[in-house]
Amino acid sequence: MINNKPVEGPVCFIQIQIKTTEERYGESQMEFLCLLWALEKLHYYLDGTVFDVITDFKAVKSLSNTKTPNRNMMRWQIAIQDYRGNMTIAHKSGNIHKTSDGLRRWALSNTPGNPAWVPQEEHHIDSICVTDIGTEFFHQGKESNKMDKSCHILCQLLLKDCKDPPLSSKLDEIWKKAYYEGRFHLLDGIFYHRTKNTCFMALTDIALINIILHECHDSVAAGHLSEDRTLERVKTCSWWPNWNKDVAEYFQTCCRCQNGNRATGKKFRMMIQIQEPKSPWEIVHMD
């Protein structure tokens, strides 16, 4: 009742997440399954009342009068026997069936003109944190590449833009494997390591690597996240040989993380020798 007048409107909105076995159902079976599930969930509204089922799928009307049903159809027909005589299945074209289609295909904006309007709270921004890499970082990266043997050889190979087996054989094993896979690019004197569709700066200087580890784990923006989250952050900004092992070691040696993430559960102990019983039912054990 709205303003003391009977008005037709929705009672509730329900949805279902289908199971893995139900994903193989055809279109008709999915519509039948939807009807059966809705009758089950809305049983307390429909029990003992006369109601209409309005659907935009015409094949649903054949659920109650199919003469040669298959195994699933027969099981579903038995499930709706309690509603036979009170339920009428009617077909309504989707173009004019706007009661349900309009809700799921054309949602109303959250404005005062919407009957379901909900006022939204304003949340003011307290602060904005921006992290940027200075030019000194890139300059130090260029200088460190000149001092590294593998980077010096790799620079010659990339400038030649051709395979040089005698020269590439002098690379360290990790650098050699990545080079043959075509993962290195040279731009403005800086090496970049390519992974799928993204490129990240390749580092060799221990000081720069420690800066990356600090910013991805210890800094205020990082917040001492877990090892997996730290690996994801490092993975999206830089690369160096055995970087995943270095990140794992850095996380395991972080004092704050080790103090905060204490091991739970019972400690491992030696098995205790049980005293041999003297009479039946003297000692009872349950596992």
Stockholm file with secondary structure:
# STOCKHOLM 1.0

chainA/1-287         MINNKPVEGPVCFIQIQIKTTEERYGESQMEFLCLLWALEKLHYYLDGTVFDVITDFKAVKSLSNTKTPNRNMMRWQIAIQDYRGNMTIAHKSGNIHKTSDGLRRWALSNTPGNPAWVPQEEHHIDSICVTDIGTEFFHQGKESNKMDKSCHILCQLLLKDCKDPPLSSKLDEIWKKAYYEGRFHLLDGIFYHRTKNTCFMALTDIALINIILHECHDSVAAGHLSEDRTLERVKTCSWWPNWNKDVAEYFQTCCRCQNGNRATGKKFRMMIQIQEPKSPWEIVHMD
#=GR chainA/1-287 SS CBTTBCCCCCSCCCCCCCCTGGGGCCHHHHHHHHHHHHHHHTHHHHTTSCEEEEESCGGGGGGTTCSSCCHHHHHHHHHTGGGTTTEEEEECCTTTCHHHHHHHHSCCCSSTTSTTCCCCCCCCCCCCCCCCCCHHHHHHHHHHHHHCHHHHHHHHHHHHTSCCHHHHTTSCHHHHHHHHTTCEEEETTEEEEEETTEEEEECCCHHHHHHHHIIIIISTTTCSCCHHHHHHHHHTTEECTTHHHHHHHHHHTCHHHHHHSCCCSCCCCCCCCCCCCSSTTSSCCCC
#=GC SS_cons         CBTTBCCCCCSCCCCCCCCTGGGGCCHHHHHHHHHHHHHHHTHHHHTTSCEEEEESCGGGGGGTTCSSCCHHHHHHHHHTGGGTTTEEEEECCTTTCHHHHHHHHSCCCSSTTSTTCCCCCCCCCCCCCCCCCCHHHHHHHHHHHHHCHHHHHHHHHHHHTSCCHHHHTTSCHHHHHHHHTTCEEEETTEEEEEETTEEEEECCCHHHHHHHHIIIIISTTTCSCCHHHHHHHHHTTEECTTHHHHHHHHHHTCHHHHHHSCCCSCCCCCCCCCCCCSSTTSSCCCC
//
